[in-house]
Amino acid sequence: MLNTGDKAPSFSLPSDSGKPVKLSDFKDSTLILYFFPKADTPG
């Protein structure tokens, strides 16, 4: 479990084009991640 102010662990996710994007690709940048529910699921 992360707490407020903790550094995010290293991870990668597929972009909307399907190519992998790593958190480290955005080093020294401000980044906001927005997770949304899969289509046709309650959110």
C-alpha positions in Angstrom: 0.0 0.0 0.0 1.3 3.4 -0.9 0.9 6.4 1.3 0.6 10.1 0.3 4.0 11.3 -0.7 5.5 7.9 -1.4 7.3 7.4 -4.7 5.5 5.3 -7.2 7.0 1.8 -7.9 8.4 1.2 -11.3 5.8 -0.1 -13.8 4.8 -0.2 -17.4 1.4 -0.1 -19.1 0.2 -0.3 -22.7 -0.6 3.1 -24.2 -3.8 3.7 -26.2 -1.9 2.6 -29.3 -0.8 -0.7 -27.6 2.9 0.2 -27.2 4.3 -0.2 -23.7 5.0 3.0 -21.7 7.2 2.9 -18.6 7.0 5.3 -15.7 10.7 5.9 -16.1 10.0 7.4 -19.5 8.6 10.5 -17.6 11.5 10.9 -15.2 11.8 14.5 -13.9 8.3 15.3 -15.2 5.0 15.9 -13.5 2.7 13.0 -14.4 -1.0 12.5 -13.6 -2.4 9.0 -14.1 -6.1 8.5 -14.6 -7.5 5.1 -14.4 -11.1 4.5 -15.6 -13.3 1.4 -15.5 -13.4 -0.9 -18.4 -16.3 -0.3 -20.8 -19.7 -1.7 -19.6 -18.6 -2.1 -16.0 -19.8 -0.1 -13.0 -17.5 2.8 -12.2 
